[in-house]
Amino acid sequence: MSYVTFPCDYACSDHASWYQVGYADVACSEDFDTENPYIHSSKDTTDRMDFGLCLEYTKLGLAFAVELALHH
């Protein structure tokens, strides 16, 4: 997986309101260059999911939870 950093000084996603009050934040999304054209539409169904990417997000979430547990 790769990552990019970008400022979010507006409501660009659900995490923005947390960031604005001082919490560290992170947002995961499909690659912006090859994003799934069906996202947030009636055609956004499980048969179009990239399960390899889902696995990577699961690993990321688990690693994030472990880091939080170790440092808090």
N, C-alpha and C positions, 0 to 999 in steps of 0.2 A: 504494500500500500504506500502511496505517496501522500504528501500533505502540502497544503498551502496555508499561509496566514494572510488574513485580510482584516481591515478594521470593520467593525460593525457598530457604527455610531447611530444607527437607526434600527427599526424593528425588522431586521433582515431574517430573523428566525425566532423560534420559541425561546431560545437561550438569551436573547438580547436584553430582556428585562432583568434577568439575574445579573448580567454583566454590568448593567447601568447602576446597580446598587452595590457593586464591589466584589461580587463573587467571580472566581476564576471560571472560565467557560471553555467549552469545546463543542463543535458541531460536526457531525459526520454526514457526508452526502456522497452520492455517486459522483463520479468524475464530471465536472462541469462541461467538459468538451464533448463527452459521449453520453450525456445524461439520458436516461430512459424517457422517451417522449410521452409515455403513458402515465407518469407520476401525477397523482392527484386528479385523475380522471376516472370515468366509469370503466375504462379499459385497464386500470391499474389492478390487475388480478394476479393471483399466485402463479398462474402458468407463465407469467412473464418475468418472474423473479429470477435474479442471478444468485443462485444458492451458494456459489463459490464466494461471492461478495458478502452474502449473509454470514458465512462462516468466518470471514475476516473481521466483520463487525462484531461477531460474538467473541472472538479472541480479544479484540480491542476492549470491549466492555469488561471482560473478565480481568484483563490486565489492569484496567483502570480501577476496578473494585479492589484488587489486591493492593495496588499502590495506596489507595485511600485507607485500607485497613492497616497497612504497615506504618503509615505516617500520621495517623490520628488516634 
